[in-house]
Amino acid sequence: MRPHSRDVIGGLTPKTGPPPPAPAHAGGLSVHGTFEGDAGLTRADEFFGDNHSFNQTLFDKFVDFSNRYGGGFYNLTVAGELRFSRIQDSIATNPQFTFKNVRYLTAYGETVFPINFFIDGRETERKLSMEAAASFFRDMKFPPDFHRSSHPTSAEGVEEVIGAHPWLPGGNADGQLNNYVVDPNSADFTDTCRFYEFVVVAVQGLYPNPTGILKRNLIKNLGFWYNSGFSLLQCTELHPYGQL
């Protein structure tokens, strides 16, 4: 969460203003542990040194699974198998693998994102071609003559992906490979109020003693965060910096 309401996709840049006081950081969405996380579909884990560049090996796996389980297309069946396989990859190769709280939720969200947002709105079947997938993931641009979805969409299909291989949040413990331990305190899809609470506590850790405009903006942004959907879930609203 940026106190001045400007975000950057990559790392530190002066274009978002002066950096906040420590222990907060001014990195963007690709900073590990904020929005970005392990077991991505086409990007490597941060442990291996580059968590944001297109990874051809992982995209080849994306294509391979689409051929094996989707007849050459990426659909919910492929999504369920690929999500599970990428979790297993990270457990076996990343001693710092973590898959809980924000990352647990966004990992499943990103798995269905291509189906909900990358398929041309004129298509009647929920399956993504490999040509369109390459355009989005590798080339980072819309395919020629692309039409957006014909209806509002969000994270449809998440339940089906989770149901293919149910998995609990956690991570590799003690810096050891193949040592996945479930975290019973993590947010998951059965208790999203924990997700809200986790973010608030994380923000408070980054900005322990804000003052002035920074404090005001943090209060406002935490209010926006609560009203983004957690108020409808009747989660208890937290006010670590008081109220305006």
C-alpha positions as CSV (number, residue, x, y, z in Angstrom):
1,M,0.0,0.0,0.0
2,R,1.5,3.3,-1.1
3,P,0.7,6.2,1.2
4,H,0.4,8.7,-1.7
5,S,-1.8,6.4,-3.7
6,R,0.6,5.9,-6.6
7,D,1.8,2.4,-7.6
8,V,4.6,1.1,-9.7
9,I,4.6,-2.3,-11.4
10,G,8.4,-2.8,-11.1
11,G,10.9,-1.7,-8.4
12,L,12.0,1.6,-6.9
13,T,11.4,4.7,-9.1
14,P,11.4,8.4,-8.3
15,K,8.3,8.8,-10.4
16,T,6.1,7.7,-7.4
17,G,7.6,10.4,-5.2
18,P,10.1,10.3,-2.3
19,P,10.5,6.9,-0.5
20,P,8.7,6.5,2.7
21,P,10.6,6.3,6.0
22,A,12.0,2.9,7.1
23,P,11.0,0.1,7.7
24,A,8.6,0.7,4.8
25,H,9.9,0.2,1.3
26,A,9.1,2.0,-2.0
27,G,9.2,-1.1,-4.2
28,G,6.3,-1.8,-6.6
29,L,4.0,-4.7,-7.3
30,S,6.9,-7.0,-8.3
31,V,8.5,-6.8,-4.9
32,H,8.4,-10.2,-3.4
33,G,5.9,-10.7,-0.5
34,T,3.6,-7.8,-1.4
35,F,1.5,-8.7,-4.4
36,E,4.0,-10.9,-6.2
37,G,4.7,-14.4,-4.8
38,D,6.0,-17.9,-5.4
39,A,4.8,-20.6,-7.8
40,G,3.9,-18.2,-10.6
41,L,2.7,-19.6,-13.9
42,T,5.2,-17.9,-16.2
43,R,7.6,-16.2,-13.8
44,A,10.2,-17.8,-11.5
45,D,10.3,-17.7,-7.7
46,E,12.1,-14.7,-6.2
47,F,14.6,-17.1,-4.6
48,F,16.1,-17.8,-8.1
49,G,16.9,-14.1,-8.7
50,D,14.4,-12.9,-11.2
51,N,10.7,-13.0,-10.3
52,H,9.4,-10.6,-13.0
53,S,10.8,-11.5,-16.4
54,F,9.1,-13.9,-18.8
55,N,10.4,-17.4,-18.2
56,Q,10.3,-19.5,-21.4
57,T,10.8,-22.8,-19.5
58,L,7.7,-22.1,-17.4
59,F,5.7,-21.0,-20.4
60,D,6.7,-24.2,-22.2
61,K,5.2,-26.0,-19.3
62,F,2.1,-23.9,-19.6
63,V,1.8,-25.0,-23.2
64,D,2.6,-28.6,-22.4
65,F,-0.2,-28.8,-19.8
66,S,-2.6,-27.1,-22.2
67,N,-1.9,-29.7,-24.8
68,R,-2.1,-32.6,-22.3
69,Y,-5.2,-31.5,-20.4
70,G,-6.9,-28.9,-22.6
71,G,-6.6,-30.1,-26.2
72,G,-4.2,-27.2,-27.0
73,F,-6.1,-24.6,-25.0
74,Y,-5.8,-23.3,-21.4
75,N,-9.0,-23.9,-19.5
76,L,-10.1,-24.6,-16.0
77,T,-9.0,-28.3,-16.2
78,V,-5.6,-27.2,-17.2
79,A,-5.6,-24.5,-14.6
80,G,-6.2,-27.0,-11.8
81,E,-3.4,-29.3,-12.9
82,L,-0.9,-26.6,-13.6
83,R,-1.5,-24.8,-10.3
84,F,-1.0,-28.0,-8.3
85,S,2.2,-28.8,-10.3
86,R,3.7,-25.4,-9.8
87,I,3.2,-25.7,-6.1
88,Q,5.0,-29.0,-6.1
89,D,7.8,-27.5,-8.2
90,S,8.4,-24.8,-5.6
91,I,8.2,-27.2,-2.7
92,A,10.9,-29.3,-4.4
93,T,13.2,-26.5,-5.6
94,N,12.7,-23.4,-3.4
95,P,13.8,-23.8,0.3
96,Q,12.2,-20.4,1.0
97,F,8.9,-21.3,-0.6
98,T,5.9,-19.6,1.0
99,F,2.3,-20.0,0.0
100,K,0.0,-18.4,2.4
101,N,-2.1,-15.3,3.2
102,V,-2.0,-12.8,0.3
103,R,0.0,-15.2,-2.0
104,Y,-2.4,-18.1,-1.3
105,L,-5.3,-16.1,-2.5
106,T,-3.6,-14.4,-5.4
107,A,-2.0,-17.6,-6.7
108,Y,-5.4,-19.2,-7.3
109,G,-6.8,-15.9,-8.6
110,E,-4.0,-15.5,-11.2
111,T,-4.6,-19.1,-12.3
112,V,-8.1,-18.3,-13.5
113,F,-7.3,-14.7,-14.5
114,P,-6.2,-15.7,-18.1
115,I,-9.5,-17.5,-18.6
116,N,-11.6,-14.7,-17.3
117,F,-9.7,-11.8,-18.9
118,F,-7.5,-13.0,-21.8
119,I,-10.1,-14.8,-23.8
120,D,-11.6,-12.7,-26.6
121,G,-15.1,-11.5,-25.6
122,R,-16.6,-12.8,-28.8
123,E,-15.6,-16.4,-28.0
124,T,-18.3,-18.6,-26.5
125,E,-16.0,-21.2,-24.9
126,R,-13.8,-20.5,-21.9
127,K,-10.6,-21.7,-23.4
128,L,-7.5,-19.6,-24.2
129,S,-5.4,-20.3,-27.3
130,M,-1.7,-20.5,-27.0
131,E,-1.2,-17.7,-29.5
132,A,-3.2,-15.4,-27.3
133,A,-1.4,-16.7,-24.2
134,A,2.0,-15.9,-25.8
135,S,0.8,-12.4,-26.7
136,F,-0.2,-11.6,-23.1
137,F,2.5,-13.5,-21.1
138,R,5.5,-13.2,-23.4
139,D,4.9,-10.1,-25.5
140,M,2.8,-8.3,-22.8
141,K,0.3,-6.9,-25.3
142,F,-3.2,-7.5,-26.5
143,P,-3.5,-9.9,-29.5
144,P,-4.6,-8.2,-32.7
145,D,-8.3,-7.2,-32.8
146,F,-8.8,-8.3,-29.2
147,H,-12.2,-7.7,-27.6
148,R,-12.6,-7.6,-23.9
149,S,-15.0,-9.8,-22.0
150,S,-18.7,-9.3,-22.9
151,H,-19.7,-9.3,-19.3
152,P,-18.3,-8.3,-15.8
153,T,-16.0,-10.9,-14.4
154,S,-13.7,-11.5,-11.5
155,A,-12.4,-14.8,-10.2
156,E,-14.9,-17.2,-11.6
157,G,-13.6,-20.8,-11.6
158,V,-11.4,-20.6,-8.5
159,E,-13.5,-23.2,-6.7
160,E,-13.0,-25.6,-9.6
161,V,-9.3,-25.1,-9.6
162,I,-9.0,-25.6,-5.8
163,G,-11.3,-28.6,-6.0
164,A,-9.0,-30.4,-8.5
165,H,-6.2,-30.7,-5.9
166,P,-7.2,-29.2,-2.6
167,W,-4.2,-27.6,-0.9
168,L,-3.8,-25.7,2.4
169,P,-1.7,-22.6,2.9
170,G,1.8,-22.9,4.3
171,G,5.4,-23.1,3.1
172,N,8.8,-24.9,3.4
173,A,9.9,-24.8,7.0
174,D,13.5,-24.3,8.3
175,G,14.8,-23.4,4.9
176,Q,14.6,-27.0,3.7
177,L,13.3,-28.5,0.4
178,N,10.3,-30.8,0.5
179,N,9.5,-29.6,4.0
180,Y,6.0,-28.1,3.5
181,V,4.2,-27.2,6.7
182,V,0.6,-26.0,6.8
183,D,0.0,-22.7,8.5
184,P,-3.3,-22.9,10.4
185,N,-3.3,-19.1,11.0
186,S,-3.1,-18.1,7.3
187,A,-5.9,-16.6,5.4
188,D,-7.7,-18.8,2.9
189,F,-10.9,-18.9,0.9
190,T,-12.9,-20.0,4.0
191,D,-11.9,-17.1,6.1
192,T,-11.2,-14.0,4.0
193,C,-11.4,-11.8,7.1
194,R,-8.0,-13.1,8.0
195,F,-6.8,-11.8,4.6
196,Y,-8.0,-8.3,5.6
197,E,-6.4,-8.5,9.0
198,F,-3.1,-9.8,7.6
199,V,-2.8,-6.8,5.3
200,V,-3.7,-4.3,8.0
201,V,-1.1,-5.8,10.4
202,A,1.5,-5.8,7.5
203,V,0.9,-2.1,6.8
204,Q,1.2,-1.3,10.5
205,G,4.5,-3.1,10.6
206,L,5.8,-1.0,7.6
207,Y,4.5,2.3,9.1
208,P,4.6,1.9,12.9
209,N,4.5,5.6,13.8
210,P,3.2,7.7,10.8
211,T,2.4,11.4,11.2
212,G,0.9,14.2,9.2
213,I,-0.2,13.5,5.6
214,L,1.3,10.0,5.6
215,K,-0.9,9.1,8.6
216,R,-4.0,10.6,7.0
217,N,-3.5,8.8,3.8
218,L,-2.9,5.5,5.6
219,I,-6.1,5.9,7.4
220,K,-8.0,6.7,4.2
221,N,-6.4,3.8,2.3
222,L,-7.1,1.3,5.0
223,G,-10.7,2.5,4.9
224,F,-10.8,1.9,1.1
225,W,-9.3,-1.5,1.7
226,Y,-12.0,-2.4,4.2
227,N,-14.8,-1.1,2.0
228,S,-13.5,-3.0,-1.0
229,G,-15.6,-6.0,0.1
230,F,-14.7,-6.9,3.7
231,S,-17.5,-4.7,5.1
232,L,-20.0,-6.8,3.2
233,L,-18.4,-9.9,4.8
234,Q,-19.0,-8.2,8.2
235,C,-15.3,-8.4,9.1
236,T,-14.3,-6.4,12.1
237,E,-12.8,-3.1,10.9
238,L,-9.4,-2.3,12.3
239,H,-8.2,1.2,13.0
240,P,-4.5,1.0,13.9
241,Y,-4.0,4.7,13.3
242,G,-7.3,5.9,14.6
243,Q,-10.0,7.5,12.5
244,L,-10.4,10.8,10.6
